[in-house]
Amino acid sequence: MIQNRLIRATYIASSVIIATACGGGGSDSPSAGVITSTEMNAISDSCTLRSGSFECLETTNAGADGIQAALNRHSDEIRTITLFNNPINNSIATQLQSMPKLSYLHLNNTPGADALDLSTVNTLEYLSVSNNATINRINLGSTTTLRELVLSSNSQLQQVDISNYEKISKLDIRGNSHDPISIIGFDSLGSLESLALWNTQLTQIDLSNHLGLTDLNLGSNPNLTDLNLGNITQLEAIWLYNNEQLTSAQIPTSPNLSKLSIESAQTPIQLNGMNAVFPKLYSLKLNNTTVTSLDLSTSTELSTLTLENNEDLTSVDISTLAKLRELNINDKFDQSPTRVDLIGFDEHLLPVDLWSLTLINTTIQQLDLTSNHFDFPVDIHLARNQLLDTVKFGSGANVGSLTLAINGNLTTVDTPNLSKLETLVIDSNASLSVVDLAGMSALTSFTLNSSPILNAPTLRNLDAVYQTLTSLELESTLVSSLDTSQLTNLTKLALDGNNALSTLDVAPLSKLSSLSIAGSANNIIAITGLEQLSNQMFLLAFNYSDITAIDLTSFANLSLVDLSDNELLSSTIFEPSADSSIFLLNTPALDKSDFIVNYPNADFTYELNLVAR
């Protein structure tokens, strides 16, 4: 006789049932520990059985017959059930009512049954029903054993009654964005430890008596106007996301608070208590709030700081944040001229393991990283910092990506041998006169936009990165020629408004999948080699070129074609797919009268006063 030993057997079939013993012992008789042939037909992975016990049933992509067989044989033993991607019929749902030991039930994407009645199961402690498209009623009766309830994205479930479940410690209910769920009996709950409510019809939430609450997650509750957190000192994490009618919130003074994330998509939310002491705060994100200043000098554990679209924010004290890994300051610059003053910001003291630095519309005047040696490739994004005039890096600085955009006074960018830089974006820095790519041996993506072209900087050593580039975008630059024979790794090329560029041979660019070339009325570009491009092209656009005819029948994957403003174009051949979009505006030499007849599936835009571009 074998007692309390784990035995693993592996079977092969078309679907999966994993039945796992979770404890206990018992007889080694065949009726207790042997799987029937009907059940084996539904099993393809493995089954771990304790002698004399069949306590856990886990299935993925199994048929209803196999599940039914397992339940028929072991309904008196099974304590936990987990079903993923398995249809369950009303017969299975009914059988769950008569399982005397069932304590854990997890159903994910189990369509078929329209109701789940567990009112007679007096042992249930955990219930999770998610992504179910058919269940419209759940009845748990007056069970007093339930500790955790999770209901998420069940499209037909419009109401849930939780009036009788005083012992629930974890509640997670998430309705559908188009049809928020109604919750009855929320005020009758006892002391919650974790609460998540998304897309519900609740208008007010009073948590002042839930003194043991540690995690709070409220999102997209369209009618919520009143939130009372009282003085919950045990809170460790707070997420408030896009509760449209919630205009204010009091952040309790919790010494254990480590994560705080508050976002409002519409009306800015007023936060009270933000300048309290949060010594354990690790992650802070505020988006569209009315906060005017932040003193984070006591939050010395802070690792992630993200402040976006806080229109009234004028200052942030980060003087003691030596453990920052991610710093993202992005003011709502498009609506307010207010710039954020970073008190205590010293680029020389940035942590060596910083990995992301974003400063948009701040008061910084220079960024000198000549002495920084980051452990990881840091991503740097500097935009609309109107006082910024200098950016410097040390030789071989560990920078993975660099974006400099619309910094009006930026005159100096010192980038000696940024040998680890992979992505560089220089966009509309009006005072910048030189961009030098020397030493950027790892550069794969380069974007230079100098609009208007009068502010275009001199571009040096572009040829030094020809071999490594896979993406090149040049707009309104002074570039007059490109040696495409050296750009053989390019998959994306975009050229727009480069008035000095008059000719381009794309024949060597065999790896291209996206090509966009635009001249101007005063600069017609001579393009050659189009017929040699790869059939993997999905985007092709060229305007103001000297092309007279083009055959695109070999480009089966094209989803967008724009041949507008080619006045010499008189002949085109297409084989567009059903989802192709084709633009043929200002092409007077091209006869377009038969396009609708010949290409009924394509989305054509051309001027016959039928479709506007």
N, C-alpha and C positions, 0 to 999 in steps of 0.2 A: 504494500500500500504506500502510495506517495502522498505525503501531507505537506501543504503550504509551499509547494515548489512551482516556479514559473516555467511553463513549457511553451516554446514558440514554434508555430507551424506556418509555412508559407504556401499559398495557393495561387493559381494563375487562372484568371477569367477576364471578362470584359469590363466589369465595374468594380467598385471598391467598397468593402465593408471591413472595418477594423474593429474587432471586439476585444476589449482589454479588461482584464480583471483588476479591480481597484482595491481589493482587500478581502479579508475573510478566509474561511477554509471550508471544510465540509467533506461530504462523501466523494469517493472516486468512482461512483457508479456511472455507467454510460449515459443515463438520462440527465445527469447533472453537468457533465463536462464534454460531451461529444457533439459536434456540429453535424446536422443532418445533411444529406446530399442536396436538398433544396436550398439550404442556406449556403452551402459551399459554392453553388453556382453563382452566387452574388458576391463572392469573396475573391479578390485578386491580389491583395497586398499581404497582410499578415494578421494573425490572430493570436493574442497572448491570453492564455487561460490559466487561472489558478485552479488547482484540482478541486472539483466540486463546486465551482463558482463561475458565473458569467455575469459580471456586475456592470461592465461598461460597454456601450455600443457606440462606435464612431464610424460614420460612413461618408464617402465622397462619391458622387455620381453613381450610386447604386439604384437599382430598380425598386419599385414599391413592393414587389413580390418577395424579394430577399429580406427587406426590412420587416415585412409582415411575418415572414417565417421565423425570424429571430425573435420578434416580440411574442409570437404565439408560444414559443418553446420556453422562453426565459423571462416572462413578464413578472414572475414572482421574485426574480433575483436581481434584475437590472436596477442599478442605482443612478447611473448617469447615461445620458443619450446626447450625442452630437451628430447632427445631420447637416451636410453641406451639399448643395446642388442636387438634392434628391426630391423628386415629387412625392408627396404624401397625400393619400386620399382620406376621405372622411372616416373610413374604417380604421385606419391607423390612428387618426386623431382621437377617435372614440376609445380605442384600446388603451391610450395613455391614461385614461381615467381610472383604470383598474390595476395600476402598478403600485403595490403597497410600499415599496422601498424607494421610489423615484425621488431623488433630491436635486438633480441637476439636469436641466433640459436646455439645449442650445440648437435652435433651428435657423439656418441661414440659406435663403433662396430655396424654399421647400414649397412650391406651389401645389395646388390641388384642393386641399381642405379649405372650407370657407369659415370654419369656426374652431376654436380651441377651448375646450371646457375642462379645466383642471380643478374644479371646485371640490371634488372628492379626494384629491391627492393631498393628504395631510402631512406629507413629509418633504414637500418641495421647498428648497432653500434658494435655488438660483434658476431664473428663467430668462432666456434671451431669444427674441424672435426678430429677425432682420431680413430685409430685402424680400419680403413675401408679397406676392402679387394677388393673392386670393383671400387670405384670412381677413374677415371684417369684424369678428367678435372674439374677445378673449375674456373668459370668465374664470377667475381664481377663487370665487366663493369667499369664505371668511377665514381662509387659512392664516394661521398666526406664525408660520415657520419661515415665510419668505424673507430673505435677507438682501437679495440683489435682484433688480428687475431692469432689463434692457429691451427696449422696443425701438427699432430704428428702420425708417424707410419702408414701411409696410403700406403700400399705396391704397389699399381698401380699408385700412383701419383708421376710422375717423374719431373714435372716442375710447378712452380707457378710464376705468373707475378704480382708484387706488385707496378707497376710503378705509378699508379694513386692514391695512398692512402697516401697523405701527412699528414693527420691528425692522422695516427696510432701512438699511444703512447706505446702500448704493442705488441711486435711481438715475437711469439714463433713458430719456424718451426723446425721440427725434422724428418729427412728422415730415410731411412733404412740403416743399416750398410753395407749391400751387394750392395746397389744401391743408393748412395747419391743423394739428390734432387737438381735440378737446380733452382736458384732464379734469376728472371729477375727484374731489376729496383730497386735494394736495395739502390743505391746511390741517388734515387729521394725521399727517405723518409724524412719527416720533423724531428722534435725533439722527439726522442724516450725517454721513461722513463724506459722501461724494454725490454731487448733483450735476447733471447735464440735461438741459432742456433746449431743444432747437425746434423751430417751426411749430410752436404751440399757440393756443388761443388765450393763454393766461394774460390777464391785465395787470395783476400785481403779484409780487412774490415777497413774502415776509419770512426771512430766515433768522430773525433775531433770537429765536429759541433753539436754534440748531447750533449750539455752542461747540459741538465737536466737528463741525464741517471743516474739511481740509482742502477740498477741490470743488470749484464752482465754474461751470461752463454754460453760459447763456448766449444763444445765437439766433438771430433772425426770428425773434418772437414779435410779430408785427403789431400786437396790441399792448405790449408791456409798457406801462407808464410809470410804475412805482416799484422800486426795489429797496428793501430794507435789510441791510446786512447787520444792523445792530453793532455790537462790539464783539465780533467773533475773533477771538485771539489765536485760534488754531489754524486759520487759513494759510495754506501753503501755495495755492495757485488760483488765480482769477482770470477767466477769459470772458470778456463781454464783446460780442461781435454783431454789429449791424442790427440792433434792436431799435427799429425805426422811431418809435414814440418815446423811447427812454432818453430824456434830455439831461439827466443829472444822476450822479452816483457818489455815495460816500464810501471812500476806501477805508476799511477799518484798520486800526493800528495793530497789526499782527506781527509779532517779532519773528514768526516763522515764514513769512511771505517770501517765496523765492521766484515765482513767475507771475508777472502781471502783464496782460495783453488786452488793450481796449481799443476798439475800432468802431467808427461810425461812418457809414457811407453817405449819409445825408446831413442832417443838422448836427453841428459840433456838440459833443457831449461835455457837460460841465463836471469836472472831477473835484471833489473836496477831500482834503487829507493827504494830498500827494507829497507834501513836504514833511511828512512824518518820518520817523527813523525806521528804516527797513534794513537791518544789518545783514540779512541773509539773501537779499534780492540778487538773483542770478541773471534773470532775463526780464527786460522791460521793453514793451512796444506800445506806443501811443500814436494813434492815427485819427486826425480830425477831432481834436479835443479843444477846450477853451483854456488849456494850461498856458500861463504867461511866463513862468520861470520854473526851473527845477534845480533844487540843491541835492545832488547825489553824493555829496562828500562823505556821508555815513554808510553808503552802500558799497563798501569796498570789495565785495565779492562779485560785483556786476561783471558779466562776461559778454552779454549781448544787449546793445542799446540801439533801438530803432525809434526815431521820432519823425513822423511824416505828416505833412499837411496840417500842422497845428498853427493856424494862421496868426494867433496872438503870441506865439512863443518868441521871446526875445533873448533869453539867456539860459544856459545850462552849465552847471558847475560839475566838471568831470575831473577836477584836480587830483582826486585820490584814486581814480579807477585804473590801477596798475594791472588788473587782470582782464581788461577788455580784449575780446577776440574779434568782435564785430561792432563797428561804430557806423551807424547810418543816420545822418541828419539830412532830412529832405523837407525843407519848408515849402509852404504853398505859394511858391514864387509867382505863379501866374495870376494870383488874385491880390497879393499884398507885397509892398516893397520892403516889409520888415525883414531884417536879416538876423540870424541867430548868432549871438555872441557865445563862443565856447570858452567859458572861464576855466583857466588852468590847462588849456590845450597846449601841449608841447610835443611837437613831432619827434624830438630827440628822446623822449621818454615813452614812446609807444612800445607796448609789449612785443617781445621778439616773436611770440606765437600769434600775433594778430594776423587774421586772414582776410578781412574785408574792411575797407575804409571808404565810405561815401559821404561827401560833404557837398550839399547843394544849398546855395543861397545863405552862406554863412559869412562871418566877418574876417575869416582868415586872410592874411596878407601874403604869406609864403608857406611853402611846404618843403622843408629841407630834410631829406632822408639820406643824406650822405653817410651818416654813421649808423644807419639801421641795417641789421642783418637778420631778416626775418627767417624763422624756422620753416615756414610754409610759403608757397607762392601767394603773395597778397594781391587782392583785387582792389584797385583804386579808381574811384569815380569822383571827379571834381567838376562841378557845373554851376554856372551862374553865381560864382563867387566874385563879385564885381571889384573887390579890393585885392584879389589875388594877382600878384605880378610875377612870382618866381616859383618854379617847381624844380627841385634838384634831387638827383639820385647818386648814390655811390656806385663805383665800378662793380658790375656783376650783382647789383641789388636783386633780391629775390622777389621780383614783381611778376605776377602771372598775367594780369591784364591792366591796362591803363586807359581811362577815358577822360579827355579834357574837352569840355563843351561850354561855349558861350561864357567864357571868363573874359570879360571885356578888356581888362587891363593886363592880361597875361602877356608878358613880353619875352620871358626866358623859360625854356624847358631844357634842362641839362640832363641828357640821357646817355651817359657814356657806357657803352657795353652792357646794355640790359640784355644779357645773353639768355635769360630765362623767360623773357617777355614773349607771350604767345598772341595776345590780342592788343591792338593799339587803335584807338579812335580819337581823332583830332577833328573837332567840329566847331566851326564858326567862332574862333577866338580872334577877334578883330585886330588885336595889336601884335599877334604872334607873327614874326617875320621869317623864321627858319624852323623846319622840321627835319631832323637828321636821323636816319635809320641805321647808321653805322653800328656794327657789333651786335645787332639784334638777330642772332643766328637761329633762334627758335621761333621767330615770328611767323605765324600761319594766317593771321587775319589782320588786314590793315584798311582803315577807313579814313579818308581825308576829305572834309567838306569845308570849303572856304567861302561859301556864299555870303555876300556877293563876291565876285571874282576880284574886285578891286582890292580886297583884303587877303588875297591868296598868299600864303607864305612860300618861300623857296623850299622845294623838296630835294633833299640830298640823299644820295646812296640808296635810291629805290632799287637799283640793280643788285645791291648786296643781299636782298631778301627774295629775289626772284625764285630761287630754287625751293624755298620753304613755304611760300605763300599758297594757300588754298582758297582764300577769299580776298578780293581786291575791289575796293569801292573808291572812286575818285569823282568828286563833284566840284565844279568851278575851281579847278586848279590850273597851274601854269604848265602842266605836263604836255609836252609836244610829241612824244613818241613812246612806244612801248615795244620792247623786244620780246614778242610773244613766244619766240623759239626757246626762251629761257623760263617761261611761265607755264611749264608743262604739268604742274600739279594743281593748277587752278580748277576748282569746281564752280566758283561763282565769280563773275566779272560784271561790274556795274560802272559805266562811264557816262557822266551827264554834265553838259555845259563846260567841257574843257575846250575852250575856244582855240587853243593852239594845236590841238590834235586833229589832223586832217585825214590820216590814213590808218587803217588797222587791218592786220591779217590775222584772222582767228583760226586758220587751218591747224596750227600746232596745238591748239587747246583741246586735246582729245578727251579730257576728263570733265569738261564743262557740263553742268546740268542746269545752270542759270546764266543767261547772258542778257544784259540790258545796256544798250548804247544809244545815247541821245546827243545829237549835235544841236544846231540851232538854225534859224532861218538864214543867218549870216555865216554859218560854218557847216557846210554839207560834208559829211564824212564818207570817204571812200572805203567800203568794207569788202574784203575778199576772204575766201575760204569757208563760207557758210556751209557749203555742201559737204564739207569734211567733218562737221561737228558730230558728236556722239548721238546715237539714238536714245540716250538716257536724258536728253534735254527735256525739262518740264516747264521752263519759262524762257521765252524768246521775245525780246522787245528791242526794236531799233527804229529810231525816228530821225528825220532829216539826214537821210543817207542818199547815196547815188544808186541804190538798188533799183533795177528795172524789172527784174523777174525773180521769183523764188519758188522752189519746189520743196514742200514740207512733208511729202508723203512718207518719208523714211523716219519721221519723228513721231512715233506712235504714242509717246508718253507726254506730249505737250498738253498742259492744262491751261496755259495762258500765252496768247500771241498778241503782240501789239505792233502793228506795222503802220501806225498813223504818221502823218506828216511826211510821207515819202512821195513827193509829187511826181517822180519819174516812174513809180511802180505801176506796171501795166498788166502784169501776169502773175497769178498766184495759183498754186495747186495745194489743196488741203486734203487730209483725211482725219478730220477732228473727231474726238470721242464725244460721248454724250455730255460730259461735264466741261468741255473746252469753252474758254472765253476768248473771243477774237475781236480785236479793235482795229478798224480800218477807217479812221477819220482823216479827212484832208488828203485823200489819195485820188485826185481828179482823173488820172489816166486809167484807173482801174474800173472795169465794168462789174458792178456788184449786183446787178438786177436779178441774177439767178441764184444767189447764195441761199436764200430760204428754201428754194426747191431742191438744190443739190445737197445741202447740209442741214437737214431738218432738226438734228439733235444738238447742234452747236449753238452757243449763245453769241451771236454776232452783234457788234455795235458799229454802225457806219451811218453816214449821213444820207438817208433817203427820207428824213424827217419821220422815221419810224422809231428809232431808239436814240436816246441822248447819252453821250458818254459821261 
